[in-house]
Amino acid sequence: MKADELRGKTPDQLRDSLVSLKKEAFNLRFQQATGQLENTARMNAIRKDVARIKTVLNQKAAEAAK
């Protein structure tokens, strides 16, 4: 997920994708704990995507506050 793609979305869409990514991260943590996780790089990618979404949400909130 690129930051440019995220900036084109509304805050509601960003929050929805944030919730889905957090659910996926939760499921991946359980898979890792039980030894079923095959693609360990996906966890890192999800963490970075969550950070990108939070950054864009904060930027949009700062713009709205001005």
Biotite code that builds the C-alpha atoms (Angstrom):
import biotite.structure as struc

atoms = struc.array([
    struc.Atom([0.000, 0.000, 0.000], chain_id="A", res_id=1, res_name="MET", atom_name="CA", element="C"),
    struc.Atom([1.430, 3.351, -1.032], chain_id="A", res_id=2, res_name="LYS", atom_name="CA", element="C"),
    struc.Atom([0.965, 6.613, 0.845], chain_id="A", res_id=3, res_name="ALA", atom_name="CA", element="C"),
    struc.Atom([-0.316, 8.296, -2.334], chain_id="A", res_id=4, res_name="ASP", atom_name="CA", element="C"),
    struc.Atom([-3.140, 5.757, -2.550], chain_id="A", res_id=5, res_name="GLU", atom_name="CA", element="C"),
    struc.Atom([-4.016, 6.385, 1.085], chain_id="A", res_id=6, res_name="LEU", atom_name="CA", element="C"),
    struc.Atom([-4.138, 10.160, 0.707], chain_id="A", res_id=7, res_name="ARG", atom_name="CA", element="C"),
    struc.Atom([-6.873, 9.757, -1.908], chain_id="A", res_id=8, res_name="GLY", atom_name="CA", element="C"),
    struc.Atom([-9.155, 7.953, 0.529], chain_id="A", res_id=9, res_name="LYS", atom_name="CA", element="C"),
    struc.Atom([-11.566, 9.480, 3.019], chain_id="A", res_id=10, res_name="THR", atom_name="CA", element="C"),
    struc.Atom([-10.883, 9.196, 6.753], chain_id="A", res_id=11, res_name="PRO", atom_name="CA", element="C"),
    struc.Atom([-13.741, 6.690, 7.097], chain_id="A", res_id=12, res_name="ASP", atom_name="CA", element="C"),
    struc.Atom([-12.230, 4.455, 4.429], chain_id="A", res_id=13, res_name="GLN", atom_name="CA", element="C"),
    struc.Atom([-8.854, 4.723, 6.150], chain_id="A", res_id=14, res_name="LEU", atom_name="CA", element="C"),
    struc.Atom([-10.338, 3.714, 9.501], chain_id="A", res_id=15, res_name="ARG", atom_name="CA", element="C"),
    struc.Atom([-12.075, 0.719, 7.894], chain_id="A", res_id=16, res_name="ASP", atom_name="CA", element="C"),
    struc.Atom([-8.842, -0.481, 6.313], chain_id="A", res_id=17, res_name="SER", atom_name="CA", element="C"),
    struc.Atom([-7.037, 0.093, 9.620], chain_id="A", res_id=18, res_name="LEU", atom_name="CA", element="C"),
    struc.Atom([-9.529, -2.156, 11.415], chain_id="A", res_id=19, res_name="VAL", atom_name="CA", element="C"),
    struc.Atom([-9.162, -4.894, 8.798], chain_id="A", res_id=20, res_name="SER", atom_name="CA", element="C"),
    struc.Atom([-5.364, -4.733, 8.959], chain_id="A", res_id=21, res_name="LEU", atom_name="CA", element="C"),
    struc.Atom([-5.415, -4.967, 12.741], chain_id="A", res_id=22, res_name="LYS", atom_name="CA", element="C"),
    struc.Atom([-7.673, -8.035, 12.525], chain_id="A", res_id=23, res_name="LYS", atom_name="CA", element="C"),
    struc.Atom([-5.297, -9.621, 10.032], chain_id="A", res_id=24, res_name="GLU", atom_name="CA", element="C"),
    struc.Atom([-2.314, -8.864, 12.281], chain_id="A", res_id=25, res_name="ALA", atom_name="CA", element="C"),
    struc.Atom([-4.158, -10.478, 15.199], chain_id="A", res_id=26, res_name="PHE", atom_name="CA", element="C"),
    struc.Atom([-4.797, -13.626, 13.169], chain_id="A", res_id=27, res_name="ASN", atom_name="CA", element="C"),
    struc.Atom([-1.179, -13.755, 12.000], chain_id="A", res_id=28, res_name="LEU", atom_name="CA", element="C"),
    struc.Atom([0.067, -13.514, 15.588], chain_id="A", res_id=29, res_name="ARG", atom_name="CA", element="C"),
    struc.Atom([-2.029, -16.557, 16.470], chain_id="A", res_id=30, res_name="PHE", atom_name="CA", element="C"),
    struc.Atom([-0.711, -18.441, 13.456], chain_id="A", res_id=31, res_name="GLN", atom_name="CA", element="C"),
    struc.Atom([2.839, -17.620, 14.489], chain_id="A", res_id=32, res_name="GLN", atom_name="CA", element="C"),
    struc.Atom([2.223, -18.781, 18.056], chain_id="A", res_id=33, res_name="ALA", atom_name="CA", element="C"),
    struc.Atom([0.889, -22.128, 16.849], chain_id="A", res_id=34, res_name="THR", atom_name="CA", element="C"),
    struc.Atom([3.631, -22.569, 14.249], chain_id="A", res_id=35, res_name="GLY", atom_name="CA", element="C"),
    struc.Atom([1.301, -22.327, 11.248], chain_id="A", res_id=36, res_name="GLN", atom_name="CA", element="C"),
    struc.Atom([2.586, -19.029, 9.850], chain_id="A", res_id=37, res_name="LEU", atom_name="CA", element="C"),
    struc.Atom([4.297, -19.492, 6.489], chain_id="A", res_id=38, res_name="GLU", atom_name="CA", element="C"),
    struc.Atom([4.838, -15.938, 5.267], chain_id="A", res_id=39, res_name="ASN", atom_name="CA", element="C"),
    struc.Atom([6.529, -14.157, 8.150], chain_id="A", res_id=40, res_name="THR", atom_name="CA", element="C"),
    struc.Atom([7.230, -11.069, 6.016], chain_id="A", res_id=41, res_name="ALA", atom_name="CA", element="C"),
    struc.Atom([3.493, -10.370, 5.904], chain_id="A", res_id=42, res_name="ARG", atom_name="CA", element="C"),
    struc.Atom([3.520, -9.388, 9.589], chain_id="A", res_id=43, res_name="MET", atom_name="CA", element="C"),
    struc.Atom([6.141, -6.726, 8.945], chain_id="A", res_id=44, res_name="ASN", atom_name="CA", element="C"),
    struc.Atom([4.252, -5.428, 5.899], chain_id="A", res_id=45, res_name="ALA", atom_name="CA", element="C"),
    struc.Atom([1.024, -5.130, 7.891], chain_id="A", res_id=46, res_name="ILE", atom_name="CA", element="C"),
    struc.Atom([2.762, -3.213, 10.680], chain_id="A", res_id=47, res_name="ARG", atom_name="CA", element="C"),
    struc.Atom([4.158, -0.758, 8.142], chain_id="A", res_id=48, res_name="LYS", atom_name="CA", element="C"),
    struc.Atom([0.772, -0.370, 6.434], chain_id="A", res_id=49, res_name="ASP", atom_name="CA", element="C"),
    struc.Atom([-0.862, 0.365, 9.801], chain_id="A", res_id=50, res_name="VAL", atom_name="CA", element="C"),
    struc.Atom([1.781, 3.015, 10.463], chain_id="A", res_id=51, res_name="ALA", atom_name="CA", element="C"),
    struc.Atom([1.198, 4.578, 7.033], chain_id="A", res_id=52, res_name="ARG", atom_name="CA", element="C"),
    struc.Atom([-2.549, 4.737, 7.589], chain_id="A", res_id=53, res_name="ILE", atom_name="CA", element="C"),
    struc.Atom([-2.130, 6.307, 11.030], chain_id="A", res_id=54, res_name="LYS", atom_name="CA", element="C"),
    struc.Atom([0.284, 8.875, 9.590], chain_id="A", res_id=55, res_name="THR", atom_name="CA", element="C"),
    struc.Atom([-2.120, 9.865, 6.823], chain_id="A", res_id=56, res_name="VAL", atom_name="CA", element="C"),
    struc.Atom([-5.013, 10.072, 9.308], chain_id="A", res_id=57, res_name="LEU", atom_name="CA", element="C"),
    struc.Atom([-2.955, 12.372, 11.543], chain_id="A", res_id=58, res_name="ASN", atom_name="CA", element="C"),
    struc.Atom([-2.015, 14.535, 8.555], chain_id="A", res_id=59, res_name="GLN", atom_name="CA", element="C"),
    struc.Atom([-5.654, 14.835, 7.515], chain_id="A", res_id=60, res_name="LYS", atom_name="CA", element="C"),
    struc.Atom([-6.663, 15.709, 11.082], chain_id="A", res_id=61, res_name="ALA", atom_name="CA", element="C"),
    struc.Atom([-3.986, 18.407, 11.243], chain_id="A", res_id=62, res_name="ALA", atom_name="CA", element="C"),
    struc.Atom([-5.150, 19.895, 7.943], chain_id="A", res_id=63, res_name="GLU", atom_name="CA", element="C"),
    struc.Atom([-8.754, 19.936, 9.155], chain_id="A", res_id=64, res_name="ALA", atom_name="CA", element="C"),
    struc.Atom([-7.750, 21.666, 12.389], chain_id="A", res_id=65, res_name="ALA", atom_name="CA", element="C"),
    struc.Atom([-6.170, 24.596, 10.532], chain_id="A", res_id=66, res_name="LYS", atom_name="CA", element="C"),
])
